[in-house]
Amino acid sequence: SLTLVAGTNTALATISNVNGGTDDVAADNTSQLIINPVVPALGKMVVGEEGTGTWCQWCPRGAVFMDQYENNFSDFWAGVAVHNGDPMVVTLYDQGMNFSGYPSAKVDRVGAGIDPSAMQGSFFNRLQTPPTAFVEVGATYDTATRVLYVSGKFDFQAAANSGYKAAFVLTEDGVTGG
């Protein structure tokens, strides 16, 4: 295993005794690789929002990219499918996104909507941007009353102006018809 740190790092790999055999050319058993990793900012979680709808024949492509980020970066990625014009729409949420086409995506709500296939650069850029606050969330659900209680704690690491807002978003995976 490797511990990645910011900056240029040298990794040395050695392969020997493959399948218990002997190697006739020991000179090619070692290779050196220079690694300059993307190191996430402390406490960073990147939010990716995809404009989608069940009516959109191109939107499964957007879901593929959202799934890819969840699979590859789940410790730093919170993906939200923002539905438009279908039974799963949350109108107030959808209206605030101002997507001009579908599928579209926004990463940390920075900039205009982009094609979901183009999120990588924005994701890695935002991943390295220190958060203004460390956020700790909690929730409890009362089965008798069917009420969900949600809490948030914000530990500000930098000055914040009055333009900051908190949003609690519930997502559900594996939604199917029926």
Secondary structure, DSSP 8 states (H G I E B T S, - for coil): -----SS-EEEEEE--SGGG---S-GGGSEEEEEE------TT--EEEEEEE-TT-TTHHHHHHHHHHHHHHHTTTEEEEEEE-SSTT--HHHHHHH--SSSSEEEETTEEEEE-GGGHHHHHHHHHTS--SEEEEEEEEEETTTTEEEEEEEEEESS---TT---------SS----
